[in-house]
Amino acid sequence: MPAVNTDMPTITPSLWFDDNLEAAAQFYTAVFPNSTIENVNRYTEAGPGTPGEVASATFVLDGNRFIGINGGPQFGFTEAVSFVVVCQDQQEIDYYWNRLTEGGEESQCGWLKDRYGLSWQIVPSRLYELLDDPDPACAAAAAAAMLGMRKIVIADLEAAVRDG
């Protein structure tokens, strides 16, 4: 009987860019610590793209591997898929929020779109603690406060719970 593989398969997000994958990978690896571009594959004379242009790349953002392709304008990013960055304090929230909104746009409840149209959620771990509070009034006050925010401010969440 053949051996059963009990290892989990690797799951790697693959992101479809129009034609700006290399710039995006450089941007993301500059934002996140412990990040690198592992490889960049370029079209050759065999095509289908222009020789020398980026076809695909693999990059790692703080230990999380991503694959990107320059697939053209047929598909764009939507909020249906986003990446959550759980932050330990306000300084981290401010850093990621400010860096990722450069050239992008703010949304609500900690959501934003970066300059490439990719959606991110910049969320403090404290929000999860407050939303999971066994006191329903505490959880409701935290949720109501979050719903009124763009960038999440921990002190404002805690004030809403304290005063609510």
N, C-alpha and C positions, 0 to 999 in steps of 0.2 A: 504494500500500500504506500503511495507517495506521501511524503511529509506535508503537513499542513502549515502554510505560512501564517503565523499569528501576528506578524508585523503589520502595522497599519500602513496603507499606502500614503505617499506624500501628496498633499493637496497644495497646489501653488496657484494663486490668482494669476490670470492672464488678462492683461489690459490692452484694449484696442485703441491705439492712438491714430489720428489722421496722418500726420507726417512729422510730428514733433517729439517722438519717443526719446531721442538722445537728450534733448534739452530737458524734458521732464525727468528722466532718470538722474541727470546731473543736479537738477533742482531738489528732488526728493532726497538724494544721498547727502546733500548739503544741509538739509533741514534736520534729518534724523541722525542721532549719534550711532556709532558702530555700523556704518553703512558703506556699501561699496557697489560699484558696477562690476559685475563678474565678467561679462563678455558682451560684445556688440557684434552682431552679424550683419555684414553688408552685402548688397546685391552684387553679383558678378556679371560677366558678359552673358551668362545663361539666363539672366532675367529673374523674375518678370519685371522688376523695377530697374531704375537707372543704375548702372554700375557705380559702386562707391556709396550710394545712399543706404541709410540704415534700414534693414529689413526687420530685425528683432534684436532684443537684448534681454539679459537677465541681470537683475539688481537685487540687492539685499538691503532692507531697511530695518536696522536694529534687530537683526536676526531673522526677519521674515522675508522669504524669497518671493520675488515677483518676476513674471515674464511679461514683456511688452512686445507688441508688434506695431509697425506702421502699416495699418490696413487700409487707409484711405477714409474718405468722408462718409461712407455708407452708414456707419454706426457711431453713435456718440454715447458718452456717459450720461446716466440719469441717477436721480436720488434713490432709485430702486436698489442700488448697491452702493454702500459706503463703507469706509474704514473707520473703526472706532479707536481713538487714542485715549486710553485711561490715564489720567494725570493724578499725581499725588498731592499737588498743591497749586495755589493760584499762579505761582511763578511759571510752572510748567504749562498751565492752561494758557497764560498770556503769551508765552513763547510760541507754542504751536499755533495758536489762533492768529497771532500777528504774522508769522512766517507764511502760513498756508493761505491767508487771505490776501497777501501781496499779489495784486493783479487778479484776484478772484472776487468772490462776493460772500458776504455774510448772509446767513439764513436765520433760523430761530432754533431755540432749544439746544444750542451747542453745535448746530450743523453749519457747514460752510461748503462752498465749492472753490477749489483752487483755480489757478490761472489756466489749467488744462481741462477744467470742467469736471474733475473727479470730486466726489462728495466725501467729506470727512465729518466725523463727530468727535469733538474735543470735550471730553467728559471727566469731571473729577470723580475719583473713587468715593468721595464723600457723598455725592448725589445718590449713588447706589445704596449706601448705608442709610441715608434718610428715607429713600423710597421703600426700603425693606424694613423700616421701623415697625415694631409690633403695634405701636399706637397709630391707629388709622388717621387721627387728626394731624399727627406729625408728617406722615407720608403724604397726605393731601395737601398740606401747606407747602411742602417741598415741591410737589408736582406743580401746584399753582404758580409758585415763584419761578420755576424753570420755564413754564410755558410763556411767561412774560419776558424772557431774556433772549438775547442773541448769543453773545458769549456768556457762558455760565460763570457767575461770580459766587464763590463759595461763601463769603461773608454774607451776601444777600440771601442765599439759601438758608443759612443758619439763623439769620435775623427773622426770616419769614416763619420758620419753625418756632423760634423762641417767642415771637410776638403773636403768632397765629393761634 
